[in-house]
Amino acid sequence: MNMSLLATSLVLTSHVFGQSIIGRARYVQDPAPQLSVLFNTRAYVASLPPMPGVNQLPARIPPEFTLDTDELAEWTALKEANALMADGQPEKASDVYRSYLSSHPQAIPVRVAFADSLFAQKSYREAEQEYQAVLENVPLHFQALNNLAWMYSTSPLPEQQQPELALKLAARARTILPNSHHVWSTLSMAHFQLEQYQKALQHATVALQIAERTQAPPSTLLTYLLHLDKCRMAVEATSILE
């Protein structure tokens, strides 16, 4: 399920193509020059519990990986809000994001995370506005593209039910991270809403295959399996009618 991205809003930020220097770090592009090396190795190491040798590691990190005051404040805000999201408190997380954005409106990672928290609260209109604001600044922001496409495929609001637009956004996201199971799941959902069940089934199959290969959480695999079965049933039903 694409909303599993919500739990990864605490990210290390620098590049748009999903590169990583630390474990599960996810990179997105940030246009602000002063944030070009945001949430880096030094901050990550500082957040770890004490362990042998870790105290010596920061001294070996190049000076360019040092956080300035604004960057540290952004790291702190995201870390606090991410903990609230993981604890099932998106409303409180939104308050943290909103407070930070009031004085740092160009903080793209925080705005994306804010949009995700609004989506989790089913505040669809406000979430849509925030995703759009991100894409105005970073047109190839994978998470904003994919999650907005998911919204247009699943929103209960009639004015937001735009599966054709969802396909365009998801296709753009796929060019950025073609091996992300999230985007293949989004494409499948958009095709399903358009009653293009065979394509929905094909994309759902790819999503599940990638999720299995990358060892996605069991809850994600279960969601994909259920959707895959739904697509298969729709294909069989339409073939009978034809």
C-alpha positions as CSV (number, residue, x, y, z in Angstrom):
1,M,0.0,0.0,0.0
2,N,1.4,3.4,-1.0
3,M,0.7,5.0,2.3
4,S,3.5,2.9,3.8
5,L,5.6,5.8,2.5
6,L,4.2,7.9,5.4
7,A,6.4,6.1,7.8
8,T,9.5,7.0,5.9
9,S,9.0,10.8,5.9
10,L,12.1,11.1,8.1
11,V,14.6,11.0,5.2
12,L,18.1,12.0,4.3
13,T,17.8,14.5,1.5
14,S,20.0,15.4,-1.4
15,H,19.3,13.7,-4.7
16,V,16.2,12.7,-6.6
17,F,17.1,9.3,-7.8
18,G,16.8,7.3,-4.6
19,Q,20.5,7.1,-3.9
20,S,21.6,6.1,-0.4
21,I,24.7,6.3,1.7
22,I,23.2,5.0,4.9
23,G,21.0,1.9,5.0
24,R,17.4,2.8,4.3
25,A,18.0,6.5,3.7
26,R,15.8,7.8,0.9
27,Y,17.0,10.8,-1.1
28,V,14.8,13.5,-2.7
29,Q,15.9,16.7,-4.4
30,D,15.9,19.9,-2.5
31,P,16.2,23.1,-4.5
32,A,17.5,25.3,-1.7
33,P,21.3,25.5,-2.0
34,Q,21.9,25.8,1.7
35,L,20.2,22.5,2.2
36,S,22.1,20.6,-0.5
37,V,23.6,18.2,2.1
38,L,20.7,17.8,4.5
39,F,20.3,15.2,7.2
40,N,23.7,13.7,6.7
41,T,26.0,11.1,8.3
42,R,26.9,13.2,11.3
43,A,23.2,13.7,12.3
44,Y,22.4,10.1,11.7
45,V,25.3,8.9,13.8
46,A,24.4,11.4,16.6
47,S,20.9,9.8,16.7
48,L,22.2,6.3,17.3
49,P,22.4,4.8,20.8
50,P,26.0,4.6,22.2
51,M,28.0,1.7,20.8
52,P,31.7,0.9,20.6
53,G,33.6,3.0,18.1
54,V,30.7,5.3,17.3
55,N,32.0,8.2,19.2
56,Q,35.1,8.3,17.0
57,L,33.1,8.2,13.7
58,P,32.0,11.9,13.5
59,A,35.6,13.1,13.7
60,R,36.3,11.4,10.5
61,I,33.4,12.9,8.6
62,P,34.4,15.7,6.1
63,P,33.5,19.3,7.1
64,E,31.0,19.6,4.3
65,F,28.8,17.1,6.1
66,T,28.3,19.4,9.0
67,L,24.8,20.5,9.8
68,D,24.2,24.3,10.2
69,T,21.6,25.6,12.6
70,D,18.7,25.6,10.1
71,E,19.5,22.1,8.9
72,L,19.7,20.8,12.5
73,A,16.3,22.4,13.2
74,E,14.8,20.7,10.2
75,W,16.2,17.3,11.2
76,T,14.8,17.8,14.7
77,A,11.4,18.7,13.4
78,L,11.2,15.7,11.1
79,K,12.5,13.3,13.7
80,E,9.9,14.5,16.2
81,A,7.0,14.4,13.7
82,N,8.1,11.1,12.3
83,A,7.9,9.5,15.8
84,L,4.4,10.9,16.2
85,M,3.4,9.4,12.8
86,A,4.8,6.0,13.8
87,D,2.9,6.3,17.0
88,G,-0.4,6.8,15.1
89,Q,-0.7,10.5,15.9
90,P,-0.8,12.3,12.5
91,E,-2.7,15.3,13.9
92,K,0.1,16.1,16.3
93,A,2.7,15.4,13.6
94,S,0.9,17.9,11.4
95,D,1.2,20.5,14.1
96,V,4.9,20.0,14.2
97,Y,5.2,20.3,10.4
98,R,2.9,23.3,10.2
99,S,4.8,25.1,12.9
100,Y,8.2,24.6,11.2
101,L,6.8,25.5,7.7
102,S,5.5,28.8,9.1
103,S,9.1,30.0,9.4
104,H,10.7,27.8,6.7
105,P,8.2,27.6,3.8
106,Q,10.9,26.3,1.4
107,A,11.6,23.2,3.4
108,I,10.6,20.7,0.8
109,P,11.2,17.5,2.8
110,V,9.0,18.9,5.6
111,R,6.3,19.9,3.2
112,V,6.1,16.5,1.7
113,A,5.9,14.9,5.2
114,F,3.2,17.4,6.1
115,A,1.2,16.4,3.0
116,D,1.6,12.8,4.0
117,S,0.3,13.5,7.5
118,L,-2.7,15.3,6.1
119,F,-3.4,12.4,3.7
120,A,-3.2,10.0,6.7
121,Q,-5.9,12.2,8.4
122,K,-8.1,12.1,5.3
123,S,-7.7,15.8,4.8
124,Y,-7.6,15.3,1.1
125,R,-8.0,18.8,-0.2
126,E,-5.2,20.2,2.0
127,A,-2.9,17.3,1.3
128,E,-3.5,17.9,-2.5
129,Q,-2.5,21.5,-2.1
130,E,0.7,20.6,-0.3
131,Y,1.7,17.9,-2.8
132,Q,1.1,20.4,-5.6
133,A,3.2,23.0,-3.9
134,V,6.0,20.6,-3.7
135,L,5.8,19.7,-7.4
136,E,5.8,23.4,-8.4
137,N,9.3,23.6,-6.9
138,V,10.5,20.0,-7.6
139,P,8.6,18.6,-10.6
140,L,10.3,15.2,-10.3
141,H,9.8,14.6,-6.6
142,F,9.0,10.9,-6.5
143,Q,7.1,10.8,-3.3
144,A,4.9,13.8,-4.1
145,L,4.1,12.4,-7.6
146,N,3.3,8.9,-6.4
147,N,1.3,9.9,-3.4
148,L,-0.7,12.5,-5.3
149,A,-1.4,9.9,-8.0
150,W,-2.5,7.5,-5.3
151,M,-4.9,10.1,-3.9
152,Y,-6.4,10.8,-7.3
153,S,-7.0,7.0,-7.6
154,T,-8.5,6.4,-4.2
155,S,-9.9,9.6,-2.9
156,P,-13.6,9.5,-1.8
157,L,-14.0,13.1,-3.0
158,P,-15.7,13.2,-6.4
159,E,-13.6,16.2,-7.6
160,Q,-10.4,14.3,-6.7
161,Q,-11.3,11.1,-8.5
162,Q,-9.0,11.6,-11.5
163,P,-7.5,8.3,-12.5
164,E,-6.4,9.6,-15.9
165,L,-4.3,12.3,-14.2
166,A,-3.1,9.7,-11.7
167,L,-1.7,7.6,-14.5
168,K,0.3,10.6,-15.9
169,L,1.7,11.4,-12.5
170,A,2.5,7.8,-11.7
171,A,4.1,7.3,-15.1
172,R,6.4,10.3,-14.4
173,A,7.2,8.8,-11.0
174,R,8.1,5.5,-12.5
175,T,10.8,7.2,-14.7
176,I,12.5,8.3,-11.5
177,L,12.3,5.0,-9.5
178,P,11.2,2.2,-11.9
179,N,12.0,-0.5,-9.3
180,S,9.7,0.9,-6.6
181,H,6.8,-1.4,-5.9
182,H,4.8,1.7,-4.6
183,V,4.6,3.2,-8.1
184,W,3.6,0.0,-9.8
185,S,0.8,-0.4,-7.2
186,T,-0.3,3.1,-7.9
187,L,-0.4,2.5,-11.6
188,S,-2.4,-0.7,-11.0
189,M,-5.0,1.2,-8.9
190,A,-5.4,3.9,-11.5
191,H,-6.0,1.4,-14.3
192,F,-8.4,-0.4,-12.0
193,Q,-10.4,2.7,-11.5
194,L,-10.5,3.2,-15.3
195,E,-11.9,-0.4,-15.6
196,Q,-8.8,-1.4,-17.5
197,Y,-8.6,-4.6,-15.5
198,Q,-6.0,-6.5,-17.6
199,K,-3.5,-3.6,-17.2
200,A,-4.4,-3.3,-13.6
201,L,-3.6,-7.0,-13.1
202,Q,-0.3,-6.8,-15.0
203,H,0.9,-3.8,-12.9
204,A,-0.3,-5.4,-9.7
205,T,1.7,-8.5,-10.5
206,V,4.9,-6.4,-11.0
207,A,4.2,-4.5,-7.8
208,L,4.0,-7.8,-5.9
209,Q,7.1,-9.3,-7.5
210,I,9.2,-6.2,-6.6
211,A,7.8,-6.2,-3.1
212,E,8.7,-9.8,-2.6
213,R,12.2,-9.3,-4.1
214,T,12.9,-6.3,-1.9
215,Q,11.5,-7.9,1.2
216,A,8.7,-5.4,1.8
217,P,6.8,-5.7,5.1
218,P,4.2,-8.6,5.4
219,S,1.4,-6.0,5.6
220,T,2.4,-4.6,2.2
221,L,2.6,-8.0,0.6
222,L,-0.9,-8.9,2.0
223,T,-2.3,-5.7,0.6
224,Y,-0.8,-6.4,-2.8
225,L,-2.1,-10.0,-2.8
226,L,-5.6,-8.8,-2.0
227,H,-5.5,-6.2,-4.7
228,L,-4.1,-8.8,-7.2
229,D,-6.9,-11.1,-6.4
230,K,-9.4,-8.3,-6.9
231,C,-7.9,-7.5,-10.3
232,R,-8.0,-11.2,-11.3
233,M,-11.6,-11.5,-10.4
234,A,-12.5,-8.4,-12.4
235,V,-10.6,-9.7,-15.4
236,E,-12.5,-13.0,-15.2
237,A,-15.9,-11.3,-14.7
238,T,-15.4,-9.0,-17.8
239,S,-14.2,-11.9,-19.9
240,I,-17.4,-13.8,-19.1
241,L,-19.5,-10.8,-20.1
242,E,-17.7,-10.5,-23.3
